[in-house]
Amino acid sequence: MAPETRVKICGLRDAAGLDAAVQAGAAYVGLVFFDKSPRHLTLAQAASLAAAVPAGVAKVALVVNADDAALDALLAQVPVDILQLHGSETPERVKEIKARTGLPVMKAVGVAGPDDLAALDIYAQVADQLLVDAKPPKGADLPGGNGLAFDWELIARRRWPVPWMLAGGLTPDNVAQAVALTGTRQVDVSSGVESAPGAKDADLIAAFCAALR
């Protein structure tokens, strides 16, 4: 895989999926803590999975509007490297979570049109990384992982003062085009490498990473 394109495989649920992500060269693995998601893990499941992640691969915990008690419980049981905030957390809350946990924070920002871009500039001032994702449709149960893409031209050649990652509707078939158009150096995929919701497919994971070589 080209060193300038780092891959995050999100929503891993079992050892087979984790092994496939590591073997394919993923730089990040994502564990989801959101009970409405088909990729949701209990703390015990996540702790077991996190323990098997090799050194050099970053463990990312995806949470949605988690309160302090939930974060404390999570971090007491699961060794993670990065917190991914995928809800409606305010910039002030991002700062609070960074100070409370001492962990780097990646803030997801949903994009559907030009009006959504200002939020990226705001969160870039407080988060350690940005996740530029497709905005979920109104009424959707999930804040991400919906398999939707947005118009990548909206962020083509845009840059922020922190590292950023492109997400939303990426697949083995379109990820190379997305990287070429946006110039992103990091990509995130979940549903695009699944055979069914929550079921990671080793062949699709391998194909996704191979598309960036």
Backbone torsions as a table, in degrees:
resi	resn	phi	psi	omega
1	MET	NA	138.5	179.2
2	ALA	-59.6	134.6	-175.4
3	PRO	-63.3	-20.6	-177.1
4	GLU	-83.5	-4.9	179.4
5	THR	-119.0	107.2	-179.7
6	ARG	-99.8	137.9	-174.2
7	VAL	-111.2	137.0	170.0
8	LYS	-113.7	123.0	173.3
9	ILE	-99.1	113.6	-173.4
10	CYS	-105.3	153.6	176.0
11	GLY	78.6	31.1	177.2
12	LEU	-71.9	142.5	-175.1
13	ARG	-127.8	-12.1	-177.0
14	ASP	-150.2	171.3	-176.3
15	ALA	-63.7	-35.1	-178.7
16	ALA	-64.5	-43.5	178.0
17	GLY	-65.4	-41.8	178.1
18	LEU	-61.2	-46.2	179.5
19	ASP	-60.2	-41.0	179.9
20	ALA	-63.6	-40.6	179.7
21	ALA	-65.3	-44.6	-179.7
22	VAL	-65.5	-44.7	-179.4
23	GLN	-63.0	-32.5	-179.1
24	ALA	-78.1	-12.8	176.4
25	GLY	100.1	21.2	179.5
26	ALA	-61.7	140.2	177.6
27	ALA	-89.2	-24.2	-179.6
28	TYR	-133.9	145.9	169.3
29	VAL	-124.0	136.7	-174.9
30	GLY	-109.2	133.5	176.9
31	LEU	-114.9	129.2	-172.3
32	VAL	-100.6	128.9	176.2
33	PHE	-121.0	78.5	-178.9
34	PHE	-155.9	110.3	-165.4
35	ASP	-67.9	-14.8	176.6
36	LYS	-81.6	-10.2	-176.1
37	SER	-88.1	141.4	173.8
38	PRO	-67.3	-7.4	-179.7
39	ARG	-103.4	7.7	-176.7
40	HIS	-62.5	139.4	175.8
41	LEU	-117.7	146.6	166.8
42	THR	-75.8	164.6	179.1
43	LEU	-63.4	-36.3	179.5
44	ALA	-66.5	-44.0	177.2
45	GLN	-60.5	-44.2	-177.2
46	ALA	-66.6	-39.2	179.8
47	ALA	-61.6	-41.8	178.8
48	SER	-64.4	-43.9	-179.2
49	LEU	-67.5	-43.8	-178.7
50	ALA	-61.7	-33.9	-179.4
51	ALA	-65.4	-21.7	-178.1
52	ALA	-93.4	-3.1	-179.4
53	VAL	-76.1	126.0	-177.6
54	PRO	-71.0	157.4	176.1
55	ALA	-57.9	142.8	179.4
56	GLY	95.7	-11.4	175.6
57	VAL	-108.1	123.7	-175.3
58	ALA	-79.7	132.4	178.9
59	LYS	-95.7	119.4	-175.8
60	VAL	-112.4	127.4	176.6
61	ALA	-100.9	118.6	178.2
62	LEU	-92.2	120.1	177.3
63	VAL	-127.0	157.5	-176.7
64	VAL	-127.6	107.3	179.2
65	ASN	51.6	41.4	-179.0
66	ALA	-71.8	138.1	176.3
67	ASP	-86.1	176.5	-175.7
68	ASP	-61.7	-39.7	-178.9
69	ALA	-62.8	-42.1	179.2
70	ALA	-65.8	-41.2	178.1
71	LEU	-64.8	-42.4	179.2
72	ASP	-61.2	-43.6	-179.7
73	ALA	-64.6	-42.8	178.7
74	LEU	-60.4	-50.9	-174.2
75	LEU	-73.5	-19.7	175.9
76	ALA	-72.1	-24.3	-175.1
77	GLN	-112.1	-28.4	-171.8
78	VAL	-118.9	119.7	178.2
79	PRO	-78.5	107.5	-180.0
80	VAL	-121.1	160.7	-176.9
81	ASP	-104.3	-28.7	-174.7
82	ILE	-141.9	141.1	171.3
83	LEU	-101.7	126.7	176.0
84	GLN	-104.1	115.3	-178.2
85	LEU	-94.0	112.1	-171.5
86	HIS	-115.8	20.0	178.7
87	GLY	-109.7	-144.5	-178.7
88	SER	-102.9	32.6	-179.2
89	GLU	-58.8	133.8	179.3
90	THR	-78.8	163.9	174.2
91	PRO	-55.7	-36.4	178.4
92	GLU	-64.3	-40.4	178.8
93	ARG	-66.6	-38.2	176.5
94	VAL	-56.7	-46.1	179.8
95	LYS	-64.1	-40.2	178.3
96	GLU	-61.0	-44.6	-177.3
97	ILE	-67.1	-40.5	176.6
98	LYS	-59.6	-45.4	-178.2
99	ALA	-68.0	-39.4	-176.3
100	ARG	-70.8	-41.6	-172.5
101	THR	-95.5	-24.5	-175.3
102	GLY	72.7	11.9	-178.8
103	LEU	-103.7	152.1	171.3
104	PRO	-63.8	145.4	-178.5
105	VAL	-120.2	131.0	172.5
106	MET	-106.9	123.3	-179.5
107	LYS	-104.3	124.7	175.7
108	ALA	-82.3	135.2	177.9
109	VAL	-128.9	121.8	-179.6
110	GLY	-81.0	136.2	-179.2
111	VAL	-123.9	128.8	172.6
112	ALA	-125.5	-30.0	-178.2
113	GLY	-154.2	-179.3	-176.8
114	PRO	-57.8	-30.1	-178.4
115	ASP	-65.6	-17.5	-176.8
116	ASP	-86.6	-9.3	-172.6
117	LEU	-73.2	-28.5	-178.3
118	ALA	-60.6	-34.5	-179.4
119	ALA	-62.4	-32.2	178.7
120	LEU	-63.2	-41.5	179.2
121	ASP	-65.1	-36.5	-179.8
122	ILE	-68.1	-49.8	-177.6
123	TYR	-70.3	-24.0	177.4
124	ALA	-64.3	-19.1	178.8
125	GLN	-80.5	-17.0	-174.3
126	VAL	-123.8	-24.9	-178.2
127	ALA	-91.4	159.1	176.9
128	ASP	-83.1	-28.3	175.3
129	GLN	-145.5	159.0	172.8
130	LEU	-112.8	142.6	169.0
131	LEU	-113.1	110.2	-177.3
132	VAL	-92.1	105.2	-169.9
133	ASP	-118.0	164.5	172.6
134	ALA	-73.7	133.9	178.0
135	LYS	-66.4	132.3	179.8
136	PRO	-66.9	152.2	176.8
137	PRO	-65.4	154.9	179.7
138	LYS	-57.8	134.0	178.5
139	GLY	84.5	0.7	-179.0
140	ALA	-68.9	143.8	178.1
141	ASP	-74.6	-28.5	-173.9
142	LEU	-108.5	135.4	176.7
143	PRO	-77.7	-11.5	178.1
144	GLY	-160.1	179.7	179.7
145	GLY	72.4	23.0	-178.8
146	ASN	-92.7	-1.0	179.4
147	GLY	73.2	19.2	-177.7
148	LEU	-101.8	142.2	173.2
149	ALA	-106.4	163.8	171.9
150	PHE	-120.7	177.2	-178.7
151	ASP	-73.2	103.4	-175.8
152	TRP	-63.2	-20.6	177.7
153	GLU	-59.9	-25.4	-179.1
154	LEU	-60.2	-30.9	-177.8
155	ILE	-116.5	8.9	179.0
156	ALA	-57.5	127.0	176.5
157	ARG	67.8	9.8	174.6
158	ARG	-84.2	148.3	179.0
159	ARG	-136.9	155.1	177.9
160	TRP	-128.9	164.5	-175.5
161	PRO	-76.0	0.9	176.8
162	VAL	-127.9	159.9	175.9
163	PRO	-59.6	150.6	179.5
164	TRP	-139.9	159.5	-174.4
165	MET	-131.3	137.4	178.6
166	LEU	-93.9	134.0	178.3
167	ALA	-138.6	168.4	174.3
168	GLY	105.3	100.7	173.3
169	GLY	71.2	16.3	179.4
170	LEU	-77.7	141.7	179.8
171	THR	-139.9	169.4	174.7
172	PRO	-57.3	-26.5	-176.0
173	ASP	-81.6	-26.2	-174.5
174	ASN	-117.3	-4.9	-172.2
175	VAL	-65.7	-37.3	179.3
176	ALA	-64.0	-39.5	177.6
177	GLN	-64.5	-41.3	-179.7
178	ALA	-62.9	-42.4	178.9
179	VAL	-65.4	-43.3	-179.0
180	ALA	-63.8	-37.5	-176.3
181	LEU	-77.2	-42.5	-173.8
182	THR	-91.5	-24.3	-175.5
183	GLY	78.9	10.6	180.0
184	THR	-63.5	148.1	175.7
185	ARG	-105.5	0.4	179.8
186	GLN	-142.3	140.8	179.3
187	VAL	-134.5	150.2	-178.1
188	ASP	-125.6	134.1	179.5
189	VAL	-138.2	144.0	175.4
190	SER	-134.8	-78.6	-177.2
191	SER	-64.9	-24.5	-177.8
192	GLY	-69.9	-7.8	176.5
193	VAL	-125.0	34.0	179.7
194	GLU	-118.5	147.0	174.6
195	SER	-89.0	-19.6	175.1
196	ALA	-158.8	161.4	-178.1
197	PRO	-53.5	119.4	179.1
198	GLY	87.4	-6.5	-177.7
199	ALA	-106.6	100.2	-179.6
200	LYS	-69.9	144.4	-178.0
201	ASP	-113.9	117.9	-175.7
202	ALA	-60.2	-37.8	-179.5
203	ASP	-68.0	-38.9	178.5
204	LEU	-68.9	-38.1	176.6
205	ILE	-61.4	-45.5	179.2
206	ALA	-62.8	-41.1	-179.4
207	ALA	-67.4	-37.9	179.4
208	PHE	-60.7	-50.8	-178.9
209	CYS	-66.8	-37.8	-180.0
210	ALA	-64.1	-30.0	-179.2
211	ALA	-65.4	-16.4	-177.8
212	LEU	-100.9	1.9	-179.8
213	ARG	-79.9	NA	NA
